[in-house]
């Protein structure tokens, strides 16, 4: 991680039908095929295949999460772009604040 890169990440989650999330985040958790991966600002560039699981992100003291059915994520030092299918059981992000 780049030590002088403080701040937040821009998270954009896209499904075939719409933009599900377009938000700033302090931390993002993704369900990769190899297990959960945590993303912080300044992360090294990475492409990752997603498995079934929960995608969550935190901004301040609030956290949002929702189930996904797989897909791909492009991770850059200041943004994360996710292409996925939402789970039919949980199509909308849920919030805990």
Secondary structure by P-SEA (a helix, b strand, c coil): ccccccbbbbbbbbccccccccccccbbbbbccccbbbbccccccbbbbbcbbbbbbbcccbbbbbbbcbbbbbbcccbbbbbccccccccbbbbcc
